[in-house]
Amino acid sequence: MRRLHRITCGRSFRHVLVRMSMHISNAPNISSVSSSLTGQIPPAASLGCTSSSASVSIASPEVEETEVAPFFLSLLSDLDVLQKRWMRCFRVCITSAPTVAIEAKFMNSDIWTPVTTMPNAQLPFGLVKTVEDVLSSQSQTEHRNITLVDLHERCEDLAVAQEFLESRFPGNRLHIDHSKGTDLQGTVTHTVSVSLRGHGSVDGLYSKEEQSAKETFFGESIGASFSGTVRRALREAFEASGIPFPSRNFERDRGTSELGIYMDIIRNATNEAIEITASLVGDNQVQAVVQSSTGRRLGLLLGRREDALSIVLACVEKAAENTNNIATEEARKRIADHPVVLALPSKGLRPKEILHRLLFHTFGLAREQIRVLTSQSDEGTFVTTIDAELGWGEAQRTEAFIFSTLARAAGVSKKAAEELACIKAIQRCFPCIFENQLSYHAEVREIMNSTKATDKDSICPHISKGLLAQLRWAVQCQNKEVLFEAVQLLPNSENESLGIRTTRPLWATQLFLVDKQGTRDFVCLALDPRKSASKQKVIAATLCKCFKEECSEGVRYAIERGLIDTEGNATTCEGISAAEPLPRNDYELAAESDPFIQNLQIVSSQLVPVVQRQSLLSVFRRGVQLYVELLNERGGVDVASTGRLVECTERSPLDGSYKAQLLVQSLGDDADGTKRTLGEACHPNSAIIALFSAFKDIFDEEGIIAKAAKEDAQVEAIYRDTCQRVEELSPLPYELPAPNPLETVAQCVMLKYGLSTELRISGGGKAIQVQFFGRSPSYQTSDQAASTSQFFLGHGRGNSVLKAVVSCCKHIFDVHICSKEESLRKRRLTPLRSGSVQVPLQGKSVLALRVEEVMRELLEYKVVSSAASIHVKVDIHSTSEETRYEAHLYVVDGSRMVELERTSSMVDLLRTLQQLTEGITREMRCPTVDIDALQRQYSGPSRCNTLQQLLQVLYGLPLIVETLFKDHQWHCRLNVHIFEDFYYAIGYAVNVKKKEAVENAAKNALDRCFVAASLDVGLQENSTSIAPMSCMGEEYGFVFRKLVENAASSESLP
């Protein structure tokens, strides 16, 4: 009768020498051991172990820790490896027969199932291979119709580590000791230790590297999670042995993809290297081309850019079909018979990993070809863009790959933005997989329904960033701007413009929304003893009235903090009462005598019909037009063409100021569209005042026509005629008459500007808002009123329509008719109008590296001698209108100088260097530099740091920040130190806060020199800004010289 011996392993344990009898298993007891375990198999022996064991029974106390025989040590190690890999318990049944039986059971089962048999002579080293051959074939048979993508961390980390170590050290095997227990608090803990054990080799045959790894590779960890504990133990072991930890794509990226299958068909049929290129056709289309290394085109397909990946796959499939139709049909059937099945964990879903796996499986895109860019805006929100590099094949590329945007998302945190962007990319690129396998996952639903991220271009900032950040975001989404007007009200005083009387000091803050046309829409008013509190109240009220859905979190916060009530009105404070009515005589006079006030209607918009007449503005415009016609007769504008007068009015996005320019634009077939500036003017609040000042300044003492009149008789005639026509017009009044304030203001607006006056009334109760707009007289008979130019004149408030209108009339009269403002003169630097500036090649900047490659190629082909040097310089040329720059790349070899590259003439020095870099890149066929990607990479809360990083990375030029506190304002100028005592001014700003002055100057420099392309690098509005940036064009954009010792001072302006 044969005796049966079973050796069972469910988990690793500390090996001990058993002298009498030992059983560790919850399985049925098979037999006992009556002799010591030695290097040979005894006639009767049994050793059992499973992972579910909870107790140890020892028949004899003679158990001590020592070495186990090599036979059983290797056998137990192999059983442990099989259990970890297949997640089952294995046991070896040894009898007197020449073969042994191998059985297995699942963790939650008590039934042992035969797996296979093997000869005794192959134990122990042939155990793993025999079992894996059987189970691998069964697994392939069971799952032959699916492509499994396992996303569980446990299997992935272990499999990657085992695969990596087996490929690097064939004689060693990863050994894992795992035990599970419970501490005093009842917490389940896992203890894992990892090491390398010999397998199939003798110690003397190990290489030095394998022997060293075997001795030093050890890691141990304890924790509540098995997968996390294994990961920490593996990392500790890899660090101890000095072996780099393998990446998770070590194993799977060696597989093939659907696109790779079709490429293999083409490659095998043509015996040539295959390359897939994608190029842009227009703005929204991409063209995919499949060609061989000899240049033979095998396939071409054109489609939308957003469908670039599908277009490339379809193009390759079509090319494969044209090359080998039979093999392509078989490949299609094989792909269709093996659909992708995602093995997803119930918790800890990794959307980025899923996206990488699916893109690799379908399109063959490696991890390096997927670009996940996340930028942070000034409001603290994050924008994530996922781009895929469109390039495959073995051929050498001469041009940079283009990228296709797969998804874009914005979130209040980086994690939320990236997770939603990855989910959206999966939904867009793999809709069937998403609907069938991902859409019902709990974490996917949570990501899709979360308010922390959105697939729009921007998201409302978190409430921790403040109410103002949320308001600015909401207003920017409507292409509008926020304008605050804050005034301190004295105690025991009446404020006619606000229609209230105060008994204590209060701050009154009004909020307006301004559109691109400059139309100001009053929203609300808030009062509080503290200025900051009144501003917070008016912001909260605006959020509730205009953006309640978009900024619901901010509205709830404002209600909880008592800033607004449940209806969205700003909370009141003590010390406010209704203002007394106007003096009886003024009220009666305005109501009884002013014909337009008598006919006012309570409607949203109405015109004040005054008689059209010649205005001061039309007289100045006529004189300038005569001067332009005189220049055309003389050929002074352009010999080959004539010029016409162009009026340009633009609003600065930084502080809301207006800039008006009078230009002479060349016309004709030979004209290149050049413009000559005759005059310009700025105003912080009004576009029409800026335009009027621009015309008037031309005839002032320092104006272009006034100066020319001193030397030219014909210009003098135009000047005298214009002055005479101005004197013939009726003079503007110095005071606003009380009997007819509205009639007077309307007539004065027509006399000065030639505009009709339009009233807009809003509000109700005791808070009436009146706004005046000026429109051209043609508006009264025009059917296209929306397209007619309009100018905002002013606004007023009152507790009645009459009081609001009178208040508005007083305000407009003071600002437009009887203005006492004086222009501020600033001291400016002296620009360098001509000459050349050497640009040093410093550090590892992009420009320096490109020039270094040019020099290396010249030396390699022996075009120049080893003593030659290469330089970059910028030539400066100035005309009466502007200064332009040209960049040159040249080589000096002894007495010989050779120019290699020259740029076109440009108005910005840094743009010229950028054009030179791009020209060298094209000639040398180097990878192009994505300026937008660089801006997103270095974007952050500080624009000044972004600007400094861009200058250093692209050109190696340092940024010099100069600040000066003068007249209660901070002046900031940003300069680029070019060479020795040469500097280039790129930004200037003035603000009551030093930090905001620096940031505004940096924003202006970024827009001028790098053209910000990222939507998340948004506009930061500063309500405290003093000087309009549009008025400071002469403070930057030129090269100047100064002493080197002055450059070191950062607190003084030259």
C-alpha positions, 0 to 999 in steps of 0.5 A: 500500500502506497503512502501519500505525502502532501506538501502544501503552500498557501503563504510564506512563513518563517521556516522551522525544523520540524522534528516530530509532527507539524500541521498548519492548515484548515484543510482536512488533516492528511497524515503526520510526520514521524521523522525529521525533514532532511535533504531526502524525501522520507518514506512518510511525510506531510507538510501543510500550509495555507493563507487562511491558517489561523493556528499552529498545532505542534505535536512535539515542543522540539521546534527551533529556528534553523535552516531548512534543507535546500530541497524544501526551501526551493519547493516552498519558494516555488509554491509561494510564487505560484500562489502570488501569481495565480491567487490560488493555493497549491500543494504537491502530493508525493507518493512512491510512484515516479510522478507527483500530483499537483493540486490547487484550490481557490482562496474561498474554497475547500475543494482541491482540484488536480492541475497536472502531474510531473516526474519526481526528478524534475522537482523542485526546479521544474515545478513553476514552469510545469504549472504555468504552462498548464494554467497559461494555456487554460487562461488563453483558452478561457479568455481567447475572445477578450483583451484584458486590461488589468488596472488593479495595483496589486497585480500590476506592481508584483507582475512588473517587479517579477518580470523585471527581475527575472529578465535581469537576473535569470538565476534569482527569483523574487521571494515574498514573505507575507503574514496577516494579523490583528493588533490590540485595537483590532486593526488588520495589518499586513507584514511583507518582506521581499528578497531574492532567492537562487533558482536553477543555479549554483552559487559558484555560477552566479555573476558578480552583479547577481550575487551582489543583488541577491545579498543586498536586495531586501525590503520589509514593510507593515501596513493596513493595505496589502498592495500598498505594503508590497509596493513600499517593501519593493521600493525599499528593496530596490533602493537598498540594492541600488537598482532603479525601480521599474516603471509600470509600463515595463511589461505592457508597452512591449505589446502591440496595438491595433495600429501596429498590427496594420503597420506590420502588414504594410512593413512585411509586404513592402520590406521597408520602414514605414512612417506615418506623418500628420500635417495641418491643412488650414486651421481645422483640418489634418492630413494623414500620410502613410509612406515608406522609407523610400518616399513611396506614398501608400495612403492619404486621408484628410479630415477634421483636426479633432478626429486626427487619431481616428483619421490616422488609424483609418488611413493606416488600415486603408493602406494595409488593405491596399497592400495585402487585402487578405492579411488585413481581413484576418487582422480585422477579424482578430481585432473584432474577436478580441474586444477590450475588457477593463478590469477596474478596481472598485476604489482608487480608479486611475483615469490617466492610467486607463487613458494611457492603456487605451491609447497604446492598445488602439493607436500605439501611442506611448506614454511619452507621446501623451502630453498632459499640461496643467496651468494655474490661473491668477484666480487659483483655478487649473486648466488641463489640456491633453494633447496626443503627438501625431507621429509613428514610424522608424524614419528620421523626422526633420520636422516637429510632430503636430499635436491633437487636443483630445480633451480640455477641462478646468477645475478648482484643483489640479487633480479634479481638472486632470481626472475630468480631462482624462475621462472626457478624452476616454469618452471622446476617443473610445465612446463604446468602451466608456458607455459599456464599461466605465459610465456606470463606475461609481468614481466615474459618475462622481468625477462627471457630476462633480462641481469641482471641474468642468469641461468648459474653458474656465471654472468659477474659482473656489470660495477660498479665493474670495468673492472678487475672484469669482466676480471677475471670472463671471464678468470675463465670461461675458466679455465685460469688465468690473468698475468700482467707484468708491467715495467716502461720505462725511457725517451729517452731510447730504449726497445728491448724487446718491440720494441719501443723507449720512449721520456718520462717516460711511463708504459708498461703493458703486459697481458697474459692468462695462462692455467692449463698447464702453457702455456702463451698466449700473448694478448696485450700491452698498454702504458701510463704515469700512471701505472693504466691507462696502466693497464686499457687499456690492460684490456679493449683491452683484453675484446674487443678482447677475451670476446666481447660478454660476457662483452659487457657492459664493452667494451662499457664503455671502448670505451666511456672512451677512453681506446680503439678504436672501433677496440679494440686496446689500445689508444696510447699516446705521447712519443712513437716511433719505436726502432732503429734496432739492431747494424749492426754487431750484426744483420748481425752476428745473421742473417748470422751465426745462422743456425736456424735463417736462417731457421726460418719460419713465422708459428705458431709453429716450432721446433729447431732441436738440437742433443739429449744428456745427461743433468744435469737434467738426471744426477741428476735424475739418482742419485736420482733413484739409491738412491731410489733403494738402499732404496728398497734393504734395505727396507727403504721405506716400509718393505712390498713393494717397492718404485718408484720415482715420480715427481710432479709439480703443479702451485699455483692458487693464484699467479701463482708460481710453486712447484716441489716435488720429492716423493717416492711412495710405491708400492705393494699389502700391500702398502697403497699408502704412499709417502715420500718426498725427496726434493722440490723447488719453483719458481715464474715463471717457472716449469722447474726451480723448478723441476731442483732445486728440484733435484739439492738441494738433492745433495747440502750440506743440501740435503738428499743425501749429508747428508746421504753420510757423514755416509753411504758408499753406498750413498757416492758412489752414491753421488761421481758418480753423481758429477763426471758425472756432471763435465764431462758434458760440462759447460754452457756458461756465456755469450750469443754469438751474432753470434748464440743466438738461437743455443746457447739457444737451446743447453743450454736448451738441456744440462741443462734440456734435452728438445727440444726447440719449437718456437711460433710466433704470432702478425704482423706488428711491434708487433711480439711476440715470445714464447719458450717452452721446450718439451721432445725429444720424442715429435718430433716423438710422435703422441700425442703432446697435451698430452706430457708435456711441459714447458714454457721457456720465451718470447720476443717482437720486431718490426721484427721476428729477433729482437723478437727471439734475445730478447727472447733468451737473456731473456731465457739465463738470466733466465735459463742459467745464473741465479743469483737468491738466495733463501730467508730464512725465520724465522719459528716457532717451531712446537709441534711434540708430546703431547696432547692439550685440546680443550675447549668447549666454547659458543654455538658452534656446537661442544659444543652443541653436547658434551653437549647432550652427557653429558646430556644423560649420566646423564639421564641414570645415567652412570656417577655421577653428579660430572663427567666432559666431555672433548675433546683433540687432540693427536699429533703424528709426523713422519719423514714425517708429523704430524698427529692429533687424537681427543678424547672425554672422560669422567672423573668420579673421578679416572675413565676415559672412552673414548667415541669417537675417530677419525682416524689420520688426517693431519689437526687439524680442520678436526679432530675436524670436524670428531669428531663432525660428529661422535657424531652427528651420534651417537646421531642422531642429525641433520647434519651440512651442511658446504657448506650451512654455507659457503654460509651463511657467505660468503661475500667480506671478506674471513677473516670474513668468516673464523672467523665466521666458526671457532666460529660457529663450534668450538667456537675457536677465530681467531688471525691475526698477521701481520708484515711489513718487507722488503717492504712486509706485512707478515700475519699469521692466528692462532687459539687460542686453549687452554692457550698458544697453537695455531694452525697456519692455514694460511700464506701469503705475499703481498705488500698490507696488506689487500690482505695478510690477505685475501690470508692467509684466502683463503688458510686457508679456502681451507685447513680446510673447502674445499670451495664448493660454486662456488661463493666463487671464487679465487681472483687473485692478480697481486701484490702478492709477495711470492708464497703460495705454498712455504709457506707450512712450515709456517702453519699447525702445533701446537705451543706454545708461551707466552700469552702476545705475543698473544695480539699483532696483529702487530708482528710475532713470 
